[in-house]
Amino acid sequence: MRVVMAEDSAILRDGLVQLLELRDVRVAAAVGDAEALLAAVAEHRPDAAVIDIRLPPGHRDEGLRAAVTIRRDHPDIGVLIFSQYVETAYADRLFGAGFAGVGYLLKERVVDIGEFVDALERVANGGTALDPDVVGHLFGASRRARSLDALTPREREVLSLMAQGRTNHSIATALTVTGRAVEKHIANIFGKLDLPPSETDHRRVLAVLRYLEAASRP
């Protein structure tokens, strides 16, 4: 997997590069501002870009705006926002093309490099990796629309973890239940959301999109 990185802190940037390369992740470019990021993406065409939100020169939302540009110009490249902040101003544009190939993690909550690499690989492969706090801020996760009313509290927990890009095994670990129990909950979710088996549609993705769409409503 090849990535480019945009992080204005030289210490954090260099440290993360070393940790990623120890995990066989090739960092094609590690830059400190949004303009250099866009140039690096165009030159190297990586599998994914790791981007901090607040980059020079303004240290406001330059990284997020660059992420939106990458999503528009290079939809095949995964984008992983890795920041201390949850920024909602460009959320509709960042996720406007869907949630495939997008991640948003908070630095303070990533305590294991393996967890970070797993999230990066999901994003690079077209999956999703969303921190639960990000889901809460961006989509109002505490709110539930009528389409989700039939779900039990445990099924909602499972669906919320699915929205973070978790695998069944990861969900089982987080909830301290068996993998079989998770499979049963997911089957119930599909049934209650009227998502029958299909050869053309991915029910897991459709369930997550239904959850995020419902949660974003007032």
C-alpha positions, 0 to 999 in steps of 0.5 A, spaced: 500 500 500 502 506 498 500 513 501 501 520 501 501 524 508 499 531 509 501 533 517 504 540 519 507 537 525 514 535 523 515 531 529 508 527 528 509 526 521 516 523 521 514 519 527 508 516 523 512 515 517 517 511 520 511 507 524 507 506 517 514 503 514 515 498 519 508 495 517 510 495 510 506 501 508 510 505 503 509 513 504 511 516 497 510 523 500 510 526 507 508 534 506 506 539 511 501 543 507 495 542 502 498 545 496 504 540 496 499 534 498 495 536 492 501 536 488 504 529 491 497 526 490 497 528 482 504 525 482 504 519 485 497 517 485 497 513 491 492 508 494 490 513 500 492 520 502 492 521 510 490 528 511 490 533 517 485 538 517 489 544 519 494 545 515 498 552 513 498 557 511 491 558 515 491 552 519 484 552 519 480 547 514 485 547 508 486 539 509 479 538 509 478 542 503 484 539 499 481 532 501 474 534 498 478 536 492 482 529 492 475 526 492 473 530 486 479 529 482 481 522 484 475 518 486 479 512 486 484 514 492 482 513 499 482 519 503 483 518 511 482 525 515 487 524 521 486 530 526 485 533 533 478 536 530 471 534 528 470 539 522 463 539 520 463 545 515 465 541 509 462 534 511 456 534 506 462 535 500 467 530 503 461 525 503 457 527 498 459 522 493 458 516 498 462 513 504 466 508 500 473 510 501 473 515 506 475 515 513 475 520 519 479 518 525 481 523 531 488 522 533 487 522 541 483 516 540 488 512 536 492 508 541 495 503 537 498 503 530 495 496 528 488 499 529 490 505 524 493 501 519 487 497 519 483 503 518 487 505 512 487 499 509 479 499 509 479 506 506 484 504 501 480 498 499 474 502 498 471 501 505 470 506 511 473 508 517 469 513 522 471 514 529 464 514 533 465 521 536 465 523 528 459 520 527 456 523 533 458 530 531 457 529 523 451 526 523 447 527 530 448 520 532 444 521 538 437 522 534 434 516 530 429 517 525 422 513 524 426 508 519 430 505 525 425 505 530 424 498 530 431 496 531 433 494 539 438 498 542 443 492 541 441 492 534 443 500 534 449 499 537 451 494 532 449 498 526 453 504 529 459 500 529 458 498 522 457 505 520 464 506 523 467 501 518 468 495 523 468 488 521 464 482 525 469 480 529 471 487 531 464 488 533 463 482 537 470 484 541 467 491 542 460 488 545 463 482 548 459 478 544 460 472 540 461 472 532 454 468 531 451 473 536 453 479 531 451 475 525 444 474 528 443 482 530 445 484 523 440 479 520 435 482 524 437 489 522 437 487 514 430 484 515 427 490 519 430 495 514 427 491 509 434 489 505 433 482 502 439 478 499 441 481 492 446 479 487 447 487 485 446 491 492 451 490 498 446 490 504 451 492 509 453 498 505 445 500 504 444 499 512 450 503 514 447 509 509 440 508 511 443 509 518 447 515 517 441 518 512 436 517 518 441 520 523 442 526 520 435 528 520 433 533 525 
